[in-house]
Amino acid sequence: MNPLSSILRLSDRELDELFPVLPFDDGYGPQVDLFEKLKFGAVFPSEKEALISKRAYFRLQTQASMHGLNFSQLACAMLFHPRLLPDDAAARLSVSRDDVLNAGMVSYMNDCYANISVNDLAEIYVHGGVSADLVLERLENIEGQTIHLLCSSPTADQRVLRNATRIRDNYLKEIGTIYSCKRIATSEFAERRLQRAKKHSIPLNEPVVMVNQGLVSLEKALDAVPNVWYREELQKMETKNSTGERCRGREADNPTDNTFPDIPSGQREQ
């Protein structure tokens, strides 16, 4: 089992055994910048506070190593644990509430698949307590990271291009896990993504997936997307729907543009 998943699935009794509440001295002390320490791979930071106490940083690093995780994985697992409030997570890690919030939020919002894998994110979406608002904010941040990475280097070398491709490919997989999670991928979520499509880029197949899953109407999707390809693919659905066939997006000769891989086997939300 994924180590992060094993933390998210701990019962109250198991939490007490593995993360007992410890005394905590809430005194001020030196701080560390998580962007400097963890090298998320982000080109520019989100607006989340990136400073935590040095004591909390080393405390989380030690706890993470004990459970086969890295810092970001543990911070996210504890912050988004379905049975823990931030205050509870802080007490069990023997750090302050602000340190737990900052460590988990900065890791989740900014990690470009360096310390948190797509499988880790799938576990968080299926078994954790992350909100749809945070998911939307993370997606927009990752989209901005990719665009900024390419635009900031007009004569991008192979290293930059490989990194941008890696982020994009993992981003598409993350989108797939999100639309496999009914708790997050609601009609409101889809409509907010369509609003973004009016001014920014979203994956080419995403509006088609929304309509296929019944999250938005075909008319609403057509009204929201200015891109000609989007409209052509969505309009095909009128004919396909009349024959009971689901629209699949573009042909498979260019899968990186429209493929939304399934959530890992056994993890799809029922």
WOHUVEN-V791873 format. One record per residue. N is the residue number from 1. RES is the residue in three letters. OMEGA is omega in radians with two decimals (* if undefined). D_CENTER is the distance of its C-alpha to the mean C-alpha in Angstrom with 1 decimal. Layout:
N:RES:OMEGA:D_CENTER  N:RES:OMEGA:D_CENTER
//
This chain:
1:MET:3.06:19.7  2:ASN:-3.10:16.4  3:PRO:3.12:17.3  4:LEU:3.11:14.1  5:SER:-3.12:14.8  6:SER:3.08:18.4  7:ILE:-3.11:17.6  8:LEU:-3.07:15.6  9:ARG:-3.13:18.7  10:LEU:3.05:21.3  11:SER:3.11:24.1  12:ASP:-3.14:25.7  13:ARG:-3.14:28.5  14:GLU:3.06:26.3  15:LEU:3.13:24.4  16:ASP:-3.12:27.9  17:GLU:-3.04:29.0  18:LEU:-3.12:26.1  19:PHE:3.13:25.2  20:PRO:3.10:28.5  21:VAL:-3.06:28.8  22:LEU:3.07:30.5  23:PRO:-3.09:32.5  24:PHE:3.08:30.8  25:ASP:-3.03:32.6  26:ASP:3.13:30.8  27:GLY:3.12:32.7  28:TYR:-3.14:31.5  29:GLY:3.14:31.3  30:PRO:3.13:29.9  31:GLN:3.06:26.3  32:VAL:3.10:23.9  33:ASP:-3.07:21.4  34:LEU:3.10:18.1  35:PHE:3.11:17.5  36:GLU:-3.06:20.9  37:LYS:-2.94:20.5  38:LEU:3.11:17.2  39:LYS:-3.06:17.1  40:PHE:-3.01:13.3  41:GLY:3.13:14.3  42:ALA:3.13:13.5  43:VAL:3.07:16.5  44:PHE:-3.03:16.7  45:PRO:2.93:15.2  46:SER:-3.13:13.6  47:GLU:3.14:16.2  48:LYS:3.12:15.1  49:GLU:-3.04:17.9  50:ALA:-3.11:17.7  51:LEU:2.98:20.9  52:ILE:-3.13:21.6  53:SER:3.12:25.0  54:LYS:3.13:26.1  55:ARG:-3.14:27.1  56:ALA:3.14:23.7  57:TYR:-3.13:22.2  58:PHE:3.08:24.7  59:ARG:3.13:24.6  60:LEU:3.09:20.9  61:GLN:-3.12:21.5  62:THR:3.13:24.4  63:GLN:-3.13:22.8  64:ALA:-3.14:19.9  65:SER:3.14:22.6  66:MET:-3.07:24.5  67:HIS:3.08:21.9  68:GLY:-3.12:20.8  69:LEU:2.93:17.5  70:ASN:-3.06:16.7  71:PHE:-3.06:16.3  72:SER:3.12:12.6  73:GLN:-3.14:12.2  74:LEU:-3.13:15.0  75:ALA:3.13:13.9  76:CYS:-3.13:10.6  77:ALA:-3.12:12.7  78:MET:-3.14:15.5  79:LEU:-3.08:13.8  80:PHE:3.10:12.0  81:HIS:-3.04:15.0  82:PRO:-3.12:16.4  83:ARG:-3.12:19.9  84:LEU:2.92:19.6  85:LEU:3.14:19.8  86:PRO:3.12:19.1  87:ASP:3.12:22.8  88:ASP:3.14:23.1  89:ALA:3.14:20.4  90:ALA:-3.13:22.2  91:ALA:-3.11:25.5  92:ARG:3.11:24.5  93:LEU:-3.12:23.2  94:SER:3.05:26.2  95:VAL:-3.13:24.5  96:SER:3.10:24.3  97:ARG:3.14:22.0  98:ASP:3.13:21.1  99:ASP:3.10:20.3  100:VAL:-3.14:17.9  101:LEU:-3.10:16.1  102:ASN:-3.11:16.1  103:ALA:-3.11:15.1  104:GLY:-3.09:12.1  105:MET:3.13:10.9  106:VAL:3.12:11.7  107:SER:-3.09:10.0  108:TYR:-3.04:6.6  109:MET:-2.94:7.3  110:ASN:-3.07:9.1  111:ASP:3.14:8.6  112:CYS:3.05:9.1  113:TYR:3.08:9.1  114:ALA:-3.13:12.3  115:ASN:3.11:12.0  116:ILE:-3.08:8.9  117:SER:3.06:9.3  118:VAL:3.09:7.9  119:ASN:3.07:10.2  120:ASP:-3.14:9.0  121:LEU:3.09:5.6  122:ALA:3.11:8.1  123:GLU:3.13:10.3  124:ILE:-3.10:8.3  125:TYR:-3.09:8.0  126:VAL:-3.01:11.6  127:HIS:-3.08:13.3  128:GLY:-3.08:11.7  129:GLY:3.14:12.3  130:VAL:-3.10:9.2  131:SER:3.10:10.6  132:ALA:3.12:10.2  133:ASP:3.13:11.1  134:LEU:3.11:8.4  135:VAL:3.12:5.8  136:LEU:-3.14:8.5  137:GLU:3.12:9.0  138:ARG:-3.12:5.8  139:LEU:3.14:6.6  140:GLU:3.11:10.1  141:ASN:3.13:9.8  142:ILE:3.09:8.7  143:GLU:3.11:11.4  144:GLY:3.12:13.7  145:GLN:-3.08:13.4  146:THR:-3.14:14.4  147:ILE:-3.12:17.2  148:HIS:-3.13:18.4  149:LEU:-3.11:18.6  150:LEU:-3.08:20.8  151:CYS:-3.12:22.8  152:SER:-3.12:23.6  153:SER:-3.08:25.3  154:PRO:3.10:27.6  155:THR:-3.04:29.2  156:ALA:3.08:26.1  157:ASP:-3.07:27.2  158:GLN:3.14:26.0  159:ARG:3.12:23.7  160:VAL:-3.13:21.8  161:LEU:3.11:21.7  162:ARG:3.14:20.5  163:ASN:3.11:17.6  164:ALA:3.12:16.7  165:THR:3.11:17.1  166:ARG:3.14:14.9  167:ILE:-3.12:12.0  168:ARG:-3.10:12.8  169:ASP:3.11:13.3  170:ASN:3.09:10.1  171:TYR:3.10:8.3  172:LEU:3.09:10.8  173:LYS:3.11:10.1  174:GLU:3.09:6.5  175:ILE:3.13:8.3  176:GLY:3.13:10.8  177:THR:-3.12:9.2  178:ILE:-3.13:8.3  179:TYR:3.00:11.9  180:SER:-3.09:13.2  181:CYS:-3.04:12.3  182:LYS:-3.13:15.1  183:ARG:-3.11:14.2  184:ILE:-3.05:11.4  185:ALA:3.12:12.8  186:THR:3.08:16.0  187:SER:3.13:18.6  188:GLU:3.10:17.6  189:PHE:-3.11:14.0  190:ALA:-3.13:15.6  191:GLU:3.11:18.3  192:ARG:3.06:16.1  193:ARG:3.09:14.5  194:LEU:3.08:18.1  195:GLN:3.11:19.2  196:ARG:-3.10:16.9  197:ALA:-3.13:18.5  198:LYS:-3.07:21.9  199:LYS:-3.07:21.3  200:HIS:3.13:18.5  201:SER:2.95:17.3  202:ILE:-3.10:14.8  203:PRO:-3.03:15.0  204:LEU:-3.06:18.6  205:ASN:-3.02:18.3  206:GLU:3.10:15.9  207:PRO:3.11:18.9  208:VAL:3.11:20.8  209:VAL:3.13:18.2  210:MET:-3.11:18.2  211:VAL:3.12:22.0  212:ASN:-3.10:22.3  213:GLN:3.10:20.4  214:GLY:-3.11:22.6  215:LEU:3.06:20.0  216:VAL:3.11:22.0  217:SER:3.09:25.5  218:LEU:-3.12:26.6  219:GLU:-3.13:28.5  220:LYS:3.13:25.6  221:ALA:3.13:23.5  222:LEU:-3.12:26.6  223:ASP:-3.01:27.2  224:ALA:-2.98:23.8  225:VAL:3.14:23.5  226:PRO:-3.08:26.0  227:ASN:-3.08:25.2  228:VAL:-3.13:28.2  229:TRP:3.09:26.4  230:TYR:-3.02:24.1  231:ARG:3.12:27.3  232:GLU:-3.12:29.2  233:GLU:3.14:26.7  234:LEU:3.13:26.4  235:GLN:3.07:30.1  236:LYS:-3.08:30.6  237:MET:3.14:29.1  238:GLU:3.12:32.2  239:THR:-3.11:34.3  240:LYS:-3.14:32.1  241:ASN:-3.13:31.6  242:SER:3.10:35.4  243:THR:3.13:35.7  244:GLY:-3.11:33.0  245:GLU:3.13:30.9  246:ARG:3.11:27.1  247:CYS:-3.10:26.0  248:ARG:-3.08:24.2  249:GLY:-3.09:23.4  250:ARG:3.12:25.1  251:GLU:-3.00:27.1  252:ALA:-3.13:25.5  253:ASP:3.09:27.2  254:ASN:-2.97:24.1  255:PRO:-3.08:21.2  256:THR:-3.13:18.6  257:ASP:-2.98:18.8  258:ASN:-3.07:18.3  259:THR:3.02:17.2  260:PHE:-3.10:14.4  261:PRO:3.12:14.8  262:ASP:3.00:15.0  263:ILE:-3.10:12.9  264:PRO:-3.09:14.8  265:SER:3.11:18.4  266:GLY:-3.07:19.1  267:GLN:-3.09:15.6  268:ARG:-3.12:15.8  269:GLU:3.13:16.1  270:GLN:*:19.7
//
